[in-house]
Amino acid sequence: MTALWGSLDAASVLAFGKFAGYAEILDIRAVIITAHLNFQQRLDAISALCEHLAPSYPKLSNYELVIKQLKAAQKARNKYAHNGATFNEETGKVELSYATARGSLRLHSETVHISDIKEANAKIHEGLCSLHSLVSGKELLPIWERA
């Protein structure tokens, strides 16, 4: 998950640079600007740039779907990156524990299944492929859909 997320994070820097109009594949100015942005801020900037460019570049017309996929990938990744996983000796299962405190405190605990982690990884990979397709204009299918 960490390696996939690192690839998506790097791709967001590249996408920002391309949509901001820098000619180089990875312009250092885009790196400098995005170094001060978290992932959500990068998505907001990429979305605003795409909205501005879409009338002149019809291949960007689906940017909102791509942004939606990227937000889903971020949410899936954050669930595992920002919460504690522990082994429950009584049940013999790995559990993820977290708290929410909007209005009132709520404690949560859920069993982690390998299929859940695979699904989170799939969302990250799909987001990466979609972002690549948006930037390059060439469809990049997820690895499991390639012939």
Disulfide bonds with the S-S distance in Angstrom:
none
